[in-house]
Amino acid sequence: MKKLIGVLAILSCAIPSVYAIDSNAKNQSLLPLKRMTVGPYDNFQATVDENEKFLYYTRSENLSSQIMRLDLSTGLTQSITPRDADARTPALSPDGKVLAINYFKNDAKGDICLLRDEEIECITKKGVVDHSPVWLGNSRLAYISSDDSGRQSQLMVYDMGKKSSEALFKGELYAPDLSPDGKTLVFKGKRNELVLYDLGARKINRTLNVELPGLTGPSRFSADGKYLYFAQYMLDSNRDLTIDGRDAAAIYRYDISNSNVAAPIQITSLDQNCSFPYPSKQFLYMTCAFEGALDIYRGPLSGTVPQTWVQTDLDEAHMVARSYSDRILFLNHIHNRFFQLSDGEYEERVMQNFVYANEILPAKFYLDSILNRSPGRADLKAFSILFDAYSRWEVLPQKKNLGAFAEFIRTKRQELSKLPKSPETALTDAYLDHFANQSSAAEKKLPALRLEDDLSLYLSARLARLVFKERYPKFLVDNVLKVDATEQNRLYYLSLWLAELKPGKDPTAEVNALKPLLKEPMTDLLQNEITLHQITKIQDIEQKILKKQAVVALVEKYKTNYFALRLLINRSIVVLYQGKKSRDMADIVSLWISYIKRDSKEYPYAIEAMRQNFVDLAYQFMNAKTDDKKFAVGSFYDSIRTSDDLESHYQFVTLNQANWNEFIKSYRTMISQGLIAQETWAFIHVIRDTILSGKKLEADDYAEAAVKIEGISDTHLGTGMKYLLLGYLYHKQLQFTYEGFKYDKSLAEKTHKAYLFAMDGALQNDRIQASALQNLAILHLEIRNYTLASEFLQQRHTIAYTSAEEEQTMAWLKAKAMYLSNRSADAYETLRIALSKNPQPVEPFHEKAAFYAWNAGNFEAAESHFKQLPAASLTNAVRLGYGYTLFMQNRGPELLATLDPLLNSIPPNTDIKKADAPALTVQPLKQRFLALGLIAQSKTIDGNRKAKALEERLALFETIKSHAKMLHFQAENLSDQKIKELQDLVQIRLMQGDQGKASKVLADSLTEADAHGKEYGYLSNTLISALKNAWMLSVNVPLNKEQNANLANKVDQEFFTQKAFSPLVTQKWAEMKLIQAVYFDKNFEKGSSDLFKTSAMESLKVEKPDIYSLVSRYRDEVQKDVAVK
């Protein structure tokens, strides 16, 4: 099928994109992390050399782990450990000359080994768990040696000069690291503690207790020795009721230069899920998993929160944060850097944010800490019971022991009964009802509760969502919205109520019923819902303007009320988007921006919302079937002026290329005004000179363009588009290097990484994601990484398609990749599904579906697709496939009816074509040869017809063999097949009663066997099988005894001249000798006895008794057969 996509395809999807905030606004948002490695495999445990030229890390690929080296200047990677053994945990000596690794080739428990110039030297003994290497200068290496449980460990130090190890410390320890001055070792001790060990005094001089939920991970000294960096695993991500190294983590930094510092500073968000910190002199390297697979990232040593932020910045950032993980990060800085919250206030607020994020285990940690400080708080004791039960109930579908959970609930009820009755105990009791599948009881209890504090209200609303379902909005009205809570909380619960309104339905009745129960600003926000609905329905322009003016008035009224304005704008965007009123939505977003200070933390969110709206509107215009298409250019231009977004630049230039000389003046003006960056100039000129050039370009043209795109900052909005274009430019260069199976592997890696970076830079942009995945699939199809190609196409299938044609093309490529990666059944299933959607034209899909089906062994399905093809589509190649399908179903008459037209169209004396590209050249004589083979081997075709087919095939063998390479055959296989078919013809001649012809053909087969032996060896399967078959045929066909004896002697001679007896060859030879004794020598007893006395059999008995036993059983079976006869 024709390939319908190019290397670069920017696609419009129905789902709106949500980009990351423009990281140019560094003082307004968190600092970004730079991705250093790309998947699709896991990359972790980073270390760098002193000059930061090379990054070493562990890669886990297909259940095997290797040590990789990334050249930070070129971006190229290479594996530096052999692929025949696992390796991990690289540690580079300070002088960069030796890499210590954990190596598993000689010891499944792991050895500590040294890697120098590709030579590996292991320094530990087998049978002990050795791990976590760390250098103590250039001549000494520390590591941990422990028992299988890991609880009995000792810190060992290996002296490279003495080549010996000594124990330095015994106890529970993990992941050591050395301070830059070489005096102090840090390691993880019992539970959550970091132990500082004085190497000179050989004693512990300080223990840092990490008062955080979860598990403390490996720690590292900063390059100046002032800080300790460590990962804290805090979330039960996999919901197994245990927080361990498989869960989400954040990086913390402990100031150990100041003994007065009591708590570490959190420097990454839990959303980023980072661990294994490695601070260099310039950057902090870490392993993060917030974009799917584990990869190495790099960020500032101080973390993602700008160091320039003061207390007011943090307060504002916390207020506008869009994730609870970010709020927890900001609270940590407010409390631990600026000391603006008491310990109790801090823990309570962090606990609540974990509850809001549905992370109950870390919330329970903080709740228990508060209870330790205030043991008399019965409300928290009730919630402690609730959190225990909630965390277990949440994973209940994974548990099989439901009886144990029921017993657990009974125990919790008993604990609850001992507490004084209160609204909190009643709420917990209602939850326990729900957990025990007694939701009706919970429904009765919930409305009777009188709750007022923030956490109780939230928990009651969450339970109501679970038990009331469609009656949930009524519960909010009756039990939550009326509560005299803070305005911020009342607005939050109003947002929950508004979210339950059905899109497109007139909300007037529901809004008017609720308004009398509330007060401003909520009543105004409710009225705004009616106004917004009217805007989506009104056609009259003047009436619509009046309604929009009402929204403007509300924005003006609440411009100083952050949370009211945020809900007002958010609902306006949601309702107008649902009503497909993008132009009206753009007006609202513009209004929002006009009321926001440019240096506020909210401003980047507003700008992004506006850019997103303009781009969404532009794509709507692009895909319109009306004259609205012309408005797409204007919408992309609005996005450019607002945000300098690279995707918008790309589409604006490609759609408007005819007006280049006019709009380039506008670009000069926007650059001079500071609306867009100077580097954008290079971006649009590369588009013009490559994508839109219209002339044939050379590899150097693409290379020159790539250098320009490489110079664009990763902080530029739309960096996904930057890397998509860069991947395209690398890809085009790569295609110039294709030569057979050869290609430039460095360029292939750069192309692969660029496309993955494109996905990284546009996580929520389905257009970029889809294009990058398609291009990755094409790349790996071209360089024959078929498994990867099919994986990328499978991911592509999870994103909406813009057209039926595009979906058909992706299905076609996906099926091809699956077939080429030995997944014929999956390939067939892919095209079967594609056929259910009636692709056009349909014939190629039926043809390929049939091909994949018969390759998968599903011959009935294959036949059903062949039958769908019109006669004009039954080419000779198709007839061969159809014929094979019928052959495998023993359908001889239909097989002849299918293949006879092929045979009639190709004369027997057809010449073989000369071809520069044999794989792409159809050879009719090969088709005839294969068709004759199917007829000759069919079990349901008349013997005379089979004999005729065999005779013609046998006559063609020499011609076919002399052109074997061009015809994609192996000469040895052809020789083998010819012998087999000669002996097949013997059987047919016997069935026809012509013993004379049968004898001649049998002799011919042994003549061919002799020739085969001369060329490929007399101990080949082919020759031994030919002799065995000939001797068994001798029951009915006279043998040329001299010919047979000579051939048997040649086999024996080659067998006994071997330097050593191969067990499998000995087995084949012995079985042949047993058949020879029965049918040729006609003296089984003597032949069998002599055989088992040979040195070969004696050797087999000692070295491979299992194979010797098989030969013995074979002898016994032959003996039984002789006795029967």
Secondary structure by P-SEA (a helix, b strand, c coil): ccccccccccccccbbbbccccccccccccbbbbbccccccccccccccccccbbbbbbbcccbbbbbbbcccccbbbbccccccccccccccccccbbbbbccccccccccccccccbbbbcccccccccccccccccbbbbbbbcccccbbbbbbbcccccccccccccccccccccccccbbbbbcccbbbbbbccccccccbbbbccccccccbbbbcccccbbbbbbbcccccccccccccbbbbbbbbccccccccbbbbccccccccccccccccbbbbbbcccccbbbbbbcccccccccccaaaaaaaaaacccaaaaaaaaaaaccccccccaaaaaaaaaaaaaaacccaaaaaaaaaaaaaccccaaaaaaaaaaaaaaaaaacccccaaaaaaaaaaaaaaaaaaccccaaaaaaaaaaaaaacaaaaaaaaaaacccccaaaaaaaaaaaaaccccaaaaaaacccccccccaaaaaaaaaaaaaaccccccaaaaaaaccccccaaaaaaaaaaaaaaaaaccccaaaaaaaaaaaaaaaaaccccaaaaaaaaaaaaaaaaaacaaaaaaaaaaaaaaaccccccaaaaaaaaaaaaaaaaaaaaaacccccccaaaaaaaaaaaccccaaaaaaaaaacccccccaaaaaaaaaaacccccaaaaaaaaaaacccccccccaaaaaaaaaaaaaccccccaaaaaaaaaaaaaaaaaaaacccccccaaaaaaaaaaaaaaaaaccccaaaaaaaaaaaaaaaaaacaaaaaaaaaaaaaacccccaaaaaaaaaaaaaaaaaacaaaaaaaaaaaaaaaccccaaaaaaaaaaaaaaacaaaaaaaaaaacccccccaaaaaaaaaaaaaacaaaaaaaacaaaaaaccccbbbbbbccccccccaaaaaaaaaaaaaacccccaaaaaaaaaaaaaaaaaaaaacccccccaaaaaaaaaaaaaaaaaaaaaaccaaaaaaaaaaaaaaaaaaaaccccccaaaaaaaaaaaaaccccccaaaaaaaaaaaaaaaaaacccccaaaaaaaaaaaaaaaccccccaaaaaaaaaacaaaaaaacccaaaaaaaaaaaaaaaaaaaac
